[in-house]
Amino acid sequence: MVFFMVSIKKRFKFQLLKDELLTAFQGDIKRIPSERDLCAKYKASRTTVRKALADLEDGRLISREVGRGTFITAKKRCHLIWFICVGTAPQLQKYFEDEAERFMEEKEEADIRILHIESRELVETIRSRPGIKIIFAPNFGYLASTGMLLPLNELDGFTNCLSFLNSSYIEWNESRDGQRRCYSIPLFIDTEVFAWNGDLARKAGIGDAAPRDWNEIVKWLEKVRKLRNKGKDVYGGLLSATGKKANHAPPLSYYIAASAGKNFITNQAGNVVLDFSSGREWLDFFHRCHETGQLFIETEYSDVSPLFNGNILFAFRAGSWIMQQKRNFPEFPLRLSPIPPSKADTSPFSITSAVGMGIVNETGKSSDATITGWDFIRHLTCGRDSQRRLVENYFGIAINREVFTWQQAQRQYAPFMQSISTGTMRCDHPIQHGIMKIMRIYFDKALKGEISIDEAVSRINETGEIQAEIENDRSLV
């Protein structure tokens, strides 16, 4: 049985009671006390107790016998494993639930429960939950630096696991003792592409081709302005809101395009260095786009991209999730291409990222339950069928070599494969979180003309260099 809860704050008390009943009355004690006794023992209302018992009965985990009482019928699963999704796409919950069910059919000792939380809830979750914890999250560089994760390369079967995967996307971390360790395995990789409405582009007199460079994107926006001047209800470019209170990252793929594939954070001789030399070109381009007055700013997350409304010409960036959404709009004239280069006749570059899985290291050593958790990670990644279900029914570019090769042969994935071939892996160093917050604030101010481009670049450089200096000093301690 898989339990899914959207957050710690929203947990239903009856769900916690169900967990407790299945744990407390296993083994030799299989008879559950009366409703009155349960109310007293767990300080719960009669309604809560009845709801918990009814859910367990519906799931065939308990049976009620007239005159005898209520008994646990589920087989004891001794390896409790929490699969904790941290700030990741909620669309994947069904995938994880289904895969956990499949895995538990083969592993009778496994008790896998899926939990979706926000990043701020992670510490509380780890402290409050018994059992093994697997974290599914982006940005494992930050988590690895805390020392809270188990080195996966020290587990049996690690080398064999890599033989099934695109190992070039496996991240290795340099520990303070000089050893290289792997703390996470990606479930999938992804990249960003340029997406547009083919029919709307033709109506605007643009044609069928993707923009060759950033200047052409600005020209697209100017053509939309002419349509709006004629009374047409259309918008130009879709861009996620940034700023101090926004959660969206600025469009980093365009920075990577401007820098010809160079990250703004690099590691030189063991020191973190900020190189924001392409920042002015990046910020100036988006300010020019904003000046046209034809941007559609998405301020809130939605399950479906506003691009599918039909009155927005293009989205500056889209991940492979747009393929999943397209299945709900089979007639929508979606067109995709790699992120356009900043200048014509130059190579396109984009950013590549991974969402990985790691095991919390609470005891300093592995146990049988830890191995079961590791086996579940391998089920999700090494298993061809599991990876195929992921990319066919949800989204992502497979980390599994065999499924990746299959995707390469599919026409609809061609723009993503082109982007990955020249993609730059997103920097996962802990410092990037702080610098990203700075960039988000000053990108928004420069976009809207609240400060000059030069001032925005100066502030990002100045504050980012201070953060890099602090991080380098910390690493010496």
C-alpha positions in Angstrom: 0.0 0.0 0.0 1.4 3.4 -1.0 0.5 6.5 1.0 0.6 9.9 -0.6 0.4 13.1 1.4 0.9 16.5 -0.2 2.6 18.2 2.7 3.4 17.9 6.4 1.1 20.7 7.3 -1.8 19.2 5.4 -1.4 15.6 6.7 -4.7 14.1 7.8 -4.7 12.8 11.3 -6.5 9.6 10.2 -3.6 8.9 7.8 -1.1 9.0 10.7 -3.4 6.8 12.7 -3.5 4.3 9.8 0.3 4.2 9.7 0.4 3.6 13.5 -2.2 0.8 13.5 -0.4 -1.1 10.7 2.9 -0.8 12.6 1.8 -1.3 16.2 -0.4 -4.4 15.7 1.7 -6.5 13.4 3.6 -9.7 14.4 2.0 -11.7 17.3 -0.5 -8.9 18.1 -2.8 -8.8 15.2 -6.0 -7.8 16.9 -6.9 -4.2 16.9 -8.5 -2.7 20.0 -12.1 -1.4 20.0 -12.9 2.0 18.6 -13.4 3.4 22.1 -10.0 2.1 23.2 -8.3 3.5 20.0 -9.9 7.0 20.7 -8.4 7.0 24.2 -5.0 5.6 23.2 -4.4 8.0 20.3 -6.5 11.0 21.5 -8.5 10.9 18.4 -12.2 11.4 17.7 -14.6 8.5 17.0 -15.0 10.0 13.4 -11.2 9.9 12.8 -10.9 6.4 14.1 -13.8 5.1 12.0 -12.4 6.8 8.9 -9.0 5.2 9.4 -10.5 1.7 10.0 -12.7 2.1 6.9 -9.8 3.1 4.7 -7.8 0.1 5.9 -10.7 -2.2 5.3 -11.2 -0.9 1.8 -7.5 -1.6 1.1 -8.0 -5.1 2.5 -5.4 -4.4 5.2 -7.7 -5.3 8.0 -10.8 -7.6 8.4 -13.7 -7.2 10.7 -15.3 -10.4 12.2 -18.6 -10.2 14.0 -18.2 -11.3 17.6 -14.4 -11.6 17.4 -13.1 -8.1 16.5 -10.9 -6.4 13.9 -7.6 -8.0 12.7 -4.6 -7.0 10.6 -4.6 -9.1 7.4 -1.7 -7.4 5.6 1.7 -9.1 5.6 4.3 -7.4 7.7 6.6 -5.2 5.6 9.7 -4.6 7.7 11.6 -2.1 5.5 9.9 1.2 5.9 11.1 3.6 3.1 9.9 7.2 2.7 10.4 8.5 -0.9 10.4 12.2 -0.3 9.7 14.5 -3.3 11.2 17.9 -2.6 9.7 20.8 -4.6 9.3 18.6 -7.7 6.6 18.3 -10.3 3.4 17.0 -8.6 2.5 15.3 -11.9 5.0 12.6 -11.1 3.2 11.4 -8.0 1.1 8.8 -9.9 4.3 7.5 -11.5 6.0 7.0 -8.2 2.9 5.4 -6.6 2.6 2.9 -9.5 6.3 2.1 -9.5 6.3 1.6 -5.8 3.4 -0.8 -6.1 5.3 -2.8 -8.8 8.4 -2.9 -6.7 6.6 -4.1 -3.6 5.0 -6.9 -5.5 8.5 -8.3 -5.9 10.0 -7.2 -2.6 7.6 -8.3 0.2 9.8 -6.7 2.8 9.5 -3.2 1.2 7.0 -0.7 2.6 7.5 2.4 0.3 5.5 5.5 1.0 5.5 8.6 -1.2 5.6 12.1 0.4 5.5 15.4 -1.5 6.9 18.4 0.4 8.3 21.9 -0.1 12.0 22.4 0.4 11.5 24.3 3.7 9.9 21.1 5.2 12.8 18.8 4.5 14.6 19.0 7.8 11.4 18.5 9.8 10.4 15.5 7.6 13.7 13.8 8.1 13.6 14.2 11.8 10.0 13.2 12.3 9.8 10.1 10.0 11.1 6.7 11.1 12.8 4.4 8.5 14.9 5.0 5.4 14.5 8.3 3.6 15.1 8.6 -0.2 15.2 12.3 -1.3 14.1 13.1 -4.9 15.1 16.7 -5.6 17.0 19.0 -8.0 20.3 20.6 -6.9 21.9 17.7 -5.0 25.1 19.7 -4.8 23.6 21.7 -1.9 22.4 18.5 -0.1 25.7 16.8 -0.7 27.6 19.6 1.0 25.6 19.1 4.2 27.0 15.6 4.8 23.5 14.2 5.2 23.6 11.8 2.3 25.0 8.3 1.9 27.7 7.8 -0.7 26.0 5.6 -3.3 29.3 4.5 -4.8 30.0 2.6 -1.6 27.0 0.4 -2.1 27.0 -3.0 -3.7 25.9 -2.9 -7.4 26.9 0.7 -8.0 29.3 0.0 -10.9 26.7 -2.4 -12.4 24.1 0.3 -12.1 26.2 2.8 -14.0 26.5 0.3 -16.9 22.8 0.8 -17.6 22.9 4.6 -17.4 24.2 7.7 -19.3 27.0 8.0 -16.7 28.2 11.3 -18.1 25.3 12.9 -16.3 26.2 11.3 -12.9 27.5 14.0 -10.6 30.6 13.3 -8.5 31.4 15.5 -5.5 34.8 16.2 -4.1 34.7 15.7 -0.4 36.8 17.6 2.1 39.0 14.5 2.6 39.9 14.6 -1.1 37.7 11.6 -2.1 35.2 11.7 -5.0 31.8 10.4 -4.0 28.5 10.1 -5.7 25.5 11.0 -3.6 22.7 10.9 -6.2 21.5 9.1 -9.3 19.3 11.1 -11.7 15.8 9.8 -12.5 16.0 11.8 -15.7 17.7 14.6 -17.4 16.1 17.6 -19.1 16.9 20.7 -21.1 15.1 23.8 -22.4 13.9 24.6 -25.9 12.1 27.4 -27.6 8.3 26.7 -28.2 5.9 28.5 -30.4 2.4 28.4 -31.9 2.9 27.5 -35.6 -0.5 28.8 -36.8 -0.2 32.1 -34.9 3.3 32.6 -36.4 1.9 32.3 -39.9 -0.9 34.7 -39.2 1.7 37.2 -38.0 3.6 36.8 -41.2 6.5 35.1 -39.6 6.4 31.8 -41.5 7.3 28.3 -40.3 11.0 28.7 -39.4 12.3 29.1 -35.8 14.1 32.5 -35.0 17.7 32.4 -36.1 18.9 34.6 -33.2 17.8 37.0 -30.5 17.2 39.9 -32.9 14.6 37.8 -34.7 12.8 37.1 -31.4 12.5 40.9 -30.9 11.2 41.2 -34.5 8.6 38.6 -33.7 7.4 40.6 -30.7 7.2 43.7 -32.9 5.0 41.9 -35.4 2.7 40.9 -32.5 2.5 44.5 -31.5 1.2 45.3 -35.0 -1.5 42.6 -34.6 -2.6 44.1 -31.3 -2.8 47.5 -32.8 -5.3 46.0 -35.2 -7.4 44.8 -32.3 -6.2 41.2 -32.2 -6.2 39.5 -28.8 -2.7 38.1 -29.0 0.4 38.2 -26.9 4.1 37.8 -27.8 6.4 35.9 -25.5 5.6 33.9 -22.4 8.0 34.5 -19.5 7.9 33.3 -15.9 7.8 36.1 -13.3 11.0 36.8 -11.5 11.9 39.1 -8.6 12.3 38.8 -4.8 9.0 37.0 -4.1 9.0 34.8 -7.2 10.1 31.2 -7.2 11.0 31.0 -10.8 14.6 31.1 -11.9 15.5 33.6 -14.6 15.9 32.2 -18.1 19.4 30.8 -17.6 19.5 29.0 -21.0 19.8 32.4 -22.6 22.8 33.3 -20.5 24.4 30.0 -21.5 23.6 30.8 -25.1 25.2 34.3 -24.8 28.3 32.8 -23.1 28.7 30.1 -25.7 28.1 27.3 -23.2 30.1 28.7 -20.2 28.5 28.6 -16.7 28.6 31.8 -14.6 30.0 29.7 -11.7 33.2 27.7 -12.2 35.6 25.8 -10.0 39.2 26.9 -10.5 41.9 25.2 -8.5 39.5 24.3 -5.7 38.0 27.9 -5.5 34.6 29.0 -6.7 34.8 31.8 -9.2 31.9 34.0 -10.5 32.1 34.9 -14.2 29.2 37.1 -15.2 30.9 38.5 -18.3 27.9 37.7 -20.5 25.4 39.3 -18.1 25.1 42.6 -19.9 24.1 41.0 -23.3 21.7 38.7 -21.5 20.0 41.4 -19.5 19.9 43.8 -22.4 18.1 41.3 -24.6 15.3 40.7 -22.2 15.0 44.4 -21.5 14.5 45.0 -25.2 11.8 42.3 -25.3 10.0 43.9 -22.4 10.2 47.3 -24.1 8.1 46.0 -26.9 5.2 45.7 -24.4 4.3 42.2 -25.8 5.4 39.9 -23.0 2.9 37.7 -21.1 4.3 37.4 -17.6 3.2 34.2 -15.9 2.9 35.0 -12.2 1.5 31.8 -10.8 2.3 28.2 -11.5 -0.4 26.4 -13.6 -0.7 22.7 -14.5 -1.0 23.7 -18.2 1.2 26.2 -19.9 -0.6 29.4 -21.0 0.9 28.8 -24.5 -1.9 26.3 -25.1 -4.5 29.1 -24.7 -3.9 29.7 -28.3 -3.3 33.5 -28.1 0.4 33.5 -27.2 3.0 33.4 -29.9 5.9 31.7 -28.1 7.4 30.7 -24.8 11.0 31.6 -24.3 11.7 28.3 -22.7 10.0 24.9 -22.2 11.2 21.6 -20.8 10.2 18.2 -21.8 7.1 18.6 -19.7 5.5 20.4 -22.6 5.4 17.1 -24.5 3.2 15.7 -21.8 0.9 18.7 -21.9 0.7 18.5 -25.7 -1.0 15.1 -25.4 -4.0 16.9 -24.0 -4.1 19.2 -27.0 -3.4 16.9 -30.0 -4.5 19.6 -32.5 -2.4 22.4 -31.1 0.2 23.5 -33.6 3.2 23.3 -31.2 6.6 23.9 -32.7 9.9 23.4 -30.9 13.5 24.2 -31.6 16.7 24.6 -29.6 17.1 27.9 -27.8 18.2 30.5 -30.5 21.8 31.7 -30.3 22.4 35.3 -29.4 23.9 36.0 -32.8 23.0 34.4 -36.2 25.3 31.8 -37.7 26.7 30.7 -34.2 26.0 27.4 -32.4 23.0 27.2 -30.1 23.6 26.4 -26.4 21.2 25.5 -23.7 21.3 24.3 -20.1 20.9 20.7 -19.1 19.7 19.7 -15.6 19.0 16.5 -13.7 16.6 15.6 -10.9 18.2 13.0 -8.7 17.6 10.6 -5.9 19.8 10.1 -2.8 19.6 8.2 0.5 19.7 10.1 3.8 22.7 8.9 5.9 21.4 8.8 9.5 23.4 5.9 11.0 26.7 6.2 9.1 26.3 2.7 7.7 24.0 0.8 5.5 21.3 -1.7 6.7 19.1 -4.2 5.0 16.5 -1.5 4.7 19.0 0.8 3.1 19.8 -1.8 0.5 16.0 -2.2 -0.3 15.9 1.6 -0.8 18.9 1.4 -3.1 17.2 -1.4 -5.0 14.2 0.9 -5.5 16.4 3.6 -7.0 17.9 1.0 -9.3 14.4 -0.2 -10.2 13.5 3.4 -11.3 16.7 4.0 -13.3 18.2 0.7 -14.5 14.9 -0.7 -15.3 14.1 -0.2 -19.0 10.4 -0.6 -18.5 10.2 1.8 -15.6 12.1 4.5 -17.6 10.0 3.9 -20.7 6.8 4.4 -18.6 8.3 7.6 -17.3 9.1 9.3 -20.6 6.0 7.9 -22.5 3.4 8.8 -19.8 5.0 11.8 -18.1 8.2 13.6 -19.2 12.0 13.7 -19.1 14.9 12.5 -21.1 15.7 9.0 -19.9 18.9 8.4 -17.9 18.7 4.8 -19.0 20.9 4.3 -22.0 18.5 2.0 -23.9 15.5 4.2 -23.4 17.6 7.3 -24.3 18.6 5.7 -27.6 14.9 4.9 -28.3 14.0 8.6 -27.6 16.8 9.7 -30.0 14.9 7.9 -32.8 11.6 9.6 -32.0 11.0 12.7 -34.1 9.2 14.6 -31.4 12.2 14.5 -29.2 14.6 15.9 -31.8 14.8 19.5 -30.5 15.6 18.2 -27.0 18.2 15.9 -28.3 19.8 18.7 -30.3 19.8 20.9 -27.1 21.4 18.2 -25.0 24.1 17.5 -27.6 25.4 21.1 -27.1 24.0 21.5 -23.6 25.9 22.8 -20.5 25.2 20.9 -17.3 23.7 23.2 -14.7 26.1 24.1 -11.9 25.1 22.3 -8.8 27.5 24.0 -6.4 25.9 25.1 -3.1 26.8 28.8 -3.9 24.5 28.8 -6.9 21.4 29.0 -4.7 22.4 32.3 -3.2 23.6 33.8 -6.5 20.4 32.6 -8.2 18.4 34.6 -5.7 20.5 37.7 -6.4 20.1 37.2 -10.2 16.4 36.7 -9.9 16.0 40.1 -8.1 18.2 42.2 -10.4 17.0 40.4 -13.6 13.5 41.5 -12.7 14.6 45.1 -12.0 16.6 45.4 -15.3 13.8 43.7 -17.3 11.4 46.4 -16.2 13.8 49.3 -16.5 13.8 50.0 -12.7 17.6 50.1 -12.8 20.0 50.3 -15.7 21.6 47.2 -17.2 25.0 48.3 -16.0 23.8 48.7 -12.5 22.2 45.3 -12.5 25.4 43.7 -13.7 27.4 45.5 -11.1 25.2 44.5 -8.3 25.1 40.8 -9.3 28.9 40.8 -9.7 29.6 42.6 -6.4 27.2 40.5 -4.3 28.1 37.3 -6.0 31.8 37.8 -5.6 31.2 38.3 -1.8 29.3 35.1 -1.7 32.1 33.3 -3.6 34.7 34.6 -1.2 32.6 33.5 1.9 32.2 30.0 0.3 35.9 29.7 -0.4 36.8 30.7 3.2 34.3 28.2 4.5 35.8 25.4 2.5 39.1 26.0 4.2 37.7 25.6 7.7 
